[in-house]
Amino acid sequence: MGKRKRRFIGTLVAVFFIVGIFGAVTVEAAKIKKPGDYPKRKIEWNLWYGPGGGTDIFSRTIGIPARRYLKPAPLVIINIPGAAGANGMIYTMEQPADGYTITSIGNDLPINDVLKRAKFKGRPLTIDDFVPIIRCQYDTATIQVSSKKSKSKGTPFKDIKDFVDYAKKNPGKVSIGGTGSAGFDQVVVALFMKAAGIKAKYVPFDSAGKMHAQVLGGHIDAMFEEFGSTIALLETGDIKALVIFKEDRVEDKRFANIPVAPELGWDVTLGRWRGIGAKAGTPPAYIEYLHQIFKKAMGHSLYKGMEKTRLLDLRPGYMGPKELTGLIKKEKETFTSVLKDLGYVK
């Protein structure tokens, strides 16, 4: 067989493969009932954070299959970073509740409500100003330390018992890093300290990279972080996780021996979640349609691959609009209590 003929056959196979994929997507999309002629023009998805972060990667990855399901209406993703998501909240409120503007939502939604960070037309925005569409990810948080040294003790902490025992004997000496202040990281660290009966110093950072460097250099003792962000350091052994904030142990054999908070008697299982919402008042039929679109997109191999690579599949992420509404209300209660204890709320 000549080279030209082999190339032609190879090209033909590739074309059939691509057609097969897009054909399957079309069939899948056809199963989702459209509410009338919606959507008939572009849907804009604004993200509360800048390019390159977890929310940006999540949105742009799941957006690829979602666009195929939404055809012919395009999905346009833009970044509206700043003020821990407050700028994105305000931007969403400035748009009509017509189903053509959706927004990223996460733990910062109830936190910003409690702290009254976002104001629109002279009033603070609340969780009731937004309607959840779907939760796609539920990350798994840990307390991580250097395997070579620590700031306060000098020698590295052996395990979570060693860490807690030392912190109890030396109140306020141990330091735990997190990204941002008066945010999700500090809330969960506060819950952990209260449950473990220790007093430690929370050190806020404006970037995860800086925090990682400080732990590795022995400038802080520990950090609150997810597996995916430090997987390379965990695999080389430069950093180790002491405890996992999850209901039960992870199935990943690399981390199966790390204890989870509940088995130590600590009811601390919160993780950072990522989802999609819209402005309150958006037609319920549009919300349900978008829910089904993104639920289908979650099952696409491209998105599943990203989840696996970034260790976002350690526990189920999916949650529908009704369940997610309940979760956000529950988190608001938790965050209100903790932020009051920390002095951020009167």
VMD Tcl script that draws the C-alpha trace (Angstrom):
set ca {
  {0.00 0.00 0.00}
  {1.43 3.39 -1.01}
  {2.14 6.20 1.44}
  {-0.51 8.43 -0.12}
  {-3.19 5.74 0.23}
  {-2.19 5.01 3.85}
  {-2.40 8.71 4.66}
  {-5.84 8.92 3.07}
  {-7.13 5.94 5.08}
  {-5.59 7.37 8.27}
  {-7.25 10.72 7.63}
  {-10.57 9.01 6.91}
  {-10.39 7.07 10.19}
  {-9.59 10.28 12.09}
  {-12.53 12.06 10.47}
  {-14.93 9.23 11.36}
  {-13.55 9.26 14.92}
  {-14.15 13.00 15.29}
  {-17.58 12.75 13.68}
  {-18.37 9.92 16.06}
  {-17.46 12.03 19.09}
  {-19.46 15.04 17.95}
  {-22.30 12.78 16.87}
  {-22.41 11.26 20.35}
  {-22.44 14.75 21.84}
  {-25.33 15.73 19.59}
  {-27.31 12.65 20.64}
  {-26.59 13.36 24.32}
  {-27.64 16.99 23.91}
  {-30.83 15.93 22.15}
  {-31.93 14.13 25.32}
  {-31.98 17.42 27.22}
  {-35.28 19.19 26.69}
  {-34.88 22.81 25.65}
  {-37.21 25.41 27.20}
  {-38.66 26.97 24.06}
  {-36.04 28.71 21.92}
  {-33.61 29.23 24.81}
  {-30.73 29.74 24.37}
  {-30.81 31.65 21.11}
  {-27.72 33.82 21.65}
  {-24.47 33.72 23.58}
  {-24.37 32.85 27.27}
  {-21.71 34.72 29.23}
  {-20.10 32.94 32.18}
  {-18.21 35.29 34.48}
  {-15.62 33.92 36.89}
  {-14.91 35.58 40.21}
  {-11.18 34.93 40.01}
  {-8.25 35.52 37.66}
  {-6.75 33.32 34.94}
  {-4.81 30.17 35.84}
  {-6.44 29.41 39.20}
  {-8.60 26.45 40.18}
  {-11.89 28.09 39.20}
  {-10.49 29.24 35.86}
  {-9.16 25.77 34.98}
  {-12.41 24.12 36.09}
  {-14.60 26.50 34.10}
  {-12.61 26.44 30.89}
  {-12.31 22.65 30.96}
  {-15.96 21.88 31.57}
  {-16.85 24.69 29.18}
  {-15.50 22.70 26.22}
  {-18.10 19.90 26.32}
  {-20.74 22.32 27.60}
  {-20.34 24.42 24.44}
  {-20.99 21.35 22.32}
  {-24.18 20.58 24.22}
  {-25.35 24.21 24.05}
  {-24.91 24.55 20.28}
  {-25.77 26.68 18.42}
  {-25.58 29.20 21.29}
  {-21.95 30.01 22.18}
  {-20.61 30.01 25.73}
  {-18.23 32.89 26.46}
  {-16.10 32.77 29.63}
  {-14.68 35.97 31.14}
  {-12.74 36.72 34.33}
  {-14.00 39.34 36.81}
  {-11.45 38.96 39.64}
  {-11.05 40.95 42.84}
  {-12.31 41.35 46.42}
  {-12.66 37.58 47.06}
  {-15.40 37.28 44.46}
  {-17.29 40.45 45.35}
  {-16.56 42.06 41.96}
  {-18.00 39.06 40.17}
  {-21.10 39.12 42.36}
  {-21.69 42.79 41.57}
  {-21.10 42.27 37.84}
  {-23.70 39.48 37.78}
  {-26.24 41.70 39.53}
  {-25.72 44.40 36.90}
  {-26.94 42.01 34.20}
  {-30.58 41.02 33.54}
  {-31.87 37.76 35.04}
  {-32.63 36.35 31.61}
  {-30.48 33.21 31.54}
  {-27.76 34.75 29.41}
  {-25.45 35.53 32.32}
  {-24.19 32.79 34.62}
  {-21.50 33.04 37.25}
  {-19.05 30.91 39.18}
  {-20.04 30.27 42.79}
  {-18.30 28.58 45.71}
  {-17.69 28.88 49.44}
  {-16.95 32.59 49.00}
  {-20.65 33.23 48.24}
  {-21.86 32.59 51.82}
  {-18.65 34.08 53.27}
  {-19.13 37.32 51.31}
  {-22.73 37.39 52.50}
  {-21.63 37.14 56.15}
  {-18.90 39.78 55.73}
  {-21.09 42.05 53.57}
  {-18.23 42.36 51.07}
  {-20.32 43.01 47.96}
  {-22.75 45.93 47.76}
  {-25.16 46.69 44.96}
  {-27.47 49.69 44.79}
  {-26.67 50.61 48.37}
  {-27.23 47.24 50.02}
  {-25.06 44.20 50.79}
  {-25.60 41.23 48.50}
  {-26.67 37.95 50.09}
  {-26.94 34.32 49.08}
  {-30.58 35.00 48.20}
  {-29.49 37.25 45.34}
  {-28.21 34.17 43.51}
  {-29.76 30.88 42.45}
  {-27.53 27.78 42.29}
  {-27.40 25.77 39.07}
  {-24.94 22.99 39.94}
  {-21.99 22.01 42.10}
  {-19.35 20.21 40.04}
  {-16.37 19.87 42.38}
  {-15.81 19.22 46.06}
  {-12.11 19.43 46.81}
  {-10.38 17.63 49.68}
  {-8.37 19.76 52.11}
  {-5.49 18.75 54.36}
  {-2.91 20.05 56.80}
  {0.49 19.70 55.14}
  {4.02 20.11 56.53}
  {7.61 19.92 55.35}
  {9.20 16.49 55.61}
  {12.57 18.02 56.46}
  {12.05 20.80 59.00}
  {9.61 23.03 60.84}
  {9.84 26.58 62.09}
  {8.88 26.18 65.74}
  {10.09 22.66 66.50}
  {13.06 22.54 64.17}
  {12.74 18.86 63.36}
  {9.83 17.79 61.11}
  {6.51 16.71 62.57}
  {6.13 12.92 62.41}
  {2.35 12.80 62.21}
  {-0.79 14.61 63.28}
  {-0.47 13.42 66.89}
  {3.05 14.86 67.08}
  {1.78 18.14 65.58}
  {-1.17 18.49 67.96}
  {0.81 17.43 71.04}
  {3.50 20.01 70.29}
  {0.90 22.74 69.64}
  {-0.84 21.98 72.95}
  {2.43 22.21 74.86}
  {3.38 25.43 73.05}
  {0.19 27.54 72.68}
  {0.42 30.12 69.91}
  {3.86 29.03 68.74}
  {2.86 26.86 65.80}
  {2.01 28.66 62.54}
  {-0.43 27.48 59.88}
  {-0.59 29.15 56.47}
  {-3.60 29.66 54.25}
  {-4.56 31.72 51.21}
  {-6.29 34.96 52.17}
  {-7.67 36.28 55.42}
  {-11.27 36.17 56.64}
  {-11.91 33.55 53.99}
  {-12.52 29.85 53.58}
  {-9.00 28.72 54.51}
  {-8.97 30.65 57.77}
  {-12.45 29.42 58.66}
  {-11.53 25.75 58.30}
  {-8.19 26.23 60.09}
  {-10.12 27.83 62.97}
  {-12.53 24.87 63.04}
  {-9.57 22.48 63.07}
  {-7.83 24.32 65.92}
  {-11.00 24.39 68.00}
  {-11.72 20.69 67.41}
  {-8.12 19.67 68.16}
  {-7.95 21.92 71.22}
  {-4.90 23.89 70.07}
  {-3.95 27.53 69.66}
  {-1.87 28.37 66.61}
  {-1.09 31.41 64.49}
  {-2.85 31.68 61.13}
  {-0.60 33.23 58.46}
  {-2.41 34.54 55.34}
  {-0.80 34.50 51.89}
  {-1.87 36.18 48.67}
  {-0.78 33.20 46.59}
  {-0.50 29.45 47.14}
  {2.97 29.40 45.57}
  {4.38 31.73 48.21}
  {2.82 29.63 50.94}
  {4.33 26.42 49.58}
  {7.77 28.05 49.50}
  {7.42 29.18 53.11}
  {6.58 25.66 54.28}
  {9.44 24.13 52.30}
  {11.85 26.72 53.68}
  {10.78 26.12 57.26}
  {9.44 29.66 57.65}
  {6.02 28.43 58.76}
  {5.13 25.09 60.34}
  {2.19 23.96 58.23}
  {-0.35 24.95 55.64}
  {-3.97 24.34 54.80}
  {-3.98 23.01 51.24}
  {-5.61 20.60 48.79}
  {-3.88 17.55 47.33}
  {-3.99 18.71 43.71}
  {-2.01 21.89 44.34}
  {0.97 20.08 45.88}
  {0.82 16.63 44.28}
  {4.36 16.90 42.86}
  {5.79 17.82 46.29}
  {3.79 15.06 47.98}
  {5.04 12.48 45.50}
  {8.69 13.52 45.95}
  {8.25 13.43 49.71}
  {9.27 17.06 50.25}
  {5.85 17.69 51.81}
  {3.52 15.32 53.64}
  {-0.12 15.53 54.64}
  {-0.89 14.93 58.32}
  {-4.68 14.86 58.32}
  {-7.46 14.96 55.73}
  {-10.68 16.92 56.21}
  {-13.02 14.30 54.78}
  {-15.72 11.96 56.11}
  {-13.72 8.80 55.39}
  {-10.30 7.81 54.11}
  {-9.43 8.40 50.47}
  {-9.22 5.40 48.15}
  {-6.08 6.67 46.41}
  {-3.37 4.30 47.65}
  {-0.84 7.14 47.89}
  {-2.85 8.73 50.69}
  {-4.82 5.80 52.11}
  {-2.80 5.73 55.34}
  {-3.42 9.38 56.22}
  {-6.07 9.72 58.96}
  {-9.23 11.74 58.39}
  {-10.47 14.26 60.95}
  {-13.61 12.36 62.08}
  {-11.65 9.26 63.12}
  {-9.63 11.53 65.42}
  {-12.82 12.87 66.94}
  {-12.88 16.12 64.98}
  {-16.03 17.01 63.03}
  {-14.20 18.99 60.36}
  {-14.86 17.87 56.78}
  {-15.34 21.08 54.81}
  {-13.69 21.32 51.41}
  {-13.56 24.01 48.77}
  {-16.32 23.51 46.21}
  {-16.88 25.00 42.78}
  {-20.13 25.42 40.95}
  {-22.29 27.61 38.77}
  {-25.12 29.97 39.60}
  {-27.16 32.83 38.19}
  {-28.90 35.97 39.31}
  {-32.05 35.37 41.33}
  {-35.12 35.74 39.15}
  {-33.68 33.74 36.25}
  {-36.52 31.56 34.87}
  {-36.54 28.15 36.64}
  {-36.82 26.35 33.29}
  {-33.55 27.96 32.17}
  {-31.86 27.02 35.45}
  {-32.91 23.38 35.04}
  {-31.81 23.31 31.41}
  {-28.35 24.65 32.34}
  {-28.21 22.19 35.25}
  {-28.72 19.30 32.84}
  {-26.20 20.71 30.33}
  {-23.40 21.01 32.89}
  {-24.32 17.71 34.54}
  {-23.79 16.04 31.15}
  {-20.55 17.97 30.68}
  {-19.28 16.60 34.01}
  {-19.40 13.12 32.50}
  {-17.31 14.00 29.46}
  {-13.91 12.31 29.26}
  {-12.10 15.64 28.92}
  {-13.52 16.92 32.20}
  {-13.12 13.58 33.99}
  {-9.47 13.50 32.94}
  {-8.85 16.94 34.45}
  {-10.55 15.86 37.68}
  {-8.35 12.81 37.96}
  {-5.13 14.66 37.16}
  {-5.83 17.37 39.76}
  {-7.12 14.85 42.37}
  {-10.59 16.40 42.36}
  {-12.23 12.97 42.22}
  {-11.41 11.92 45.79}
  {-15.06 12.46 46.72}
  {-18.27 13.13 44.78}
  {-18.65 16.69 43.56}
  {-22.06 16.74 41.91}
  {-24.96 18.46 43.62}
  {-28.17 19.75 42.02}
  {-29.84 23.14 42.55}
  {-32.04 22.16 45.50}
  {-29.30 20.35 47.45}
  {-26.80 23.10 46.73}
  {-29.20 25.75 47.99}
  {-29.42 23.86 51.29}
  {-25.63 23.49 51.49}
  {-25.06 27.22 50.96}
  {-27.53 28.07 53.73}
  {-25.84 25.62 56.08}
  {-22.39 26.99 55.26}
  {-23.60 30.53 55.92}
  {-24.57 29.48 59.45}
  {-21.18 27.84 60.01}
  {-19.21 30.77 58.60}
  {-21.22 33.28 60.63}
  {-20.37 31.48 63.86}
  {-16.66 31.08 63.07}
  {-16.15 34.58 61.71}
  {-17.78 35.97 64.86}
  {-15.33 33.98 66.98}
  {-12.46 35.34 64.88}
  {-13.67 38.92 65.38}
  {-14.59 39.66 61.77}
  {-18.31 39.89 62.50}
  {-19.97 41.61 65.45}
}
mol new
graphics top color blue
foreach p $ca { graphics top sphere $p radius 0.5 }
foreach p [lrange $ca 0 end-1] q [lrange $ca 1 end] { graphics top cylinder $p $q radius 0.2 }
display resetview
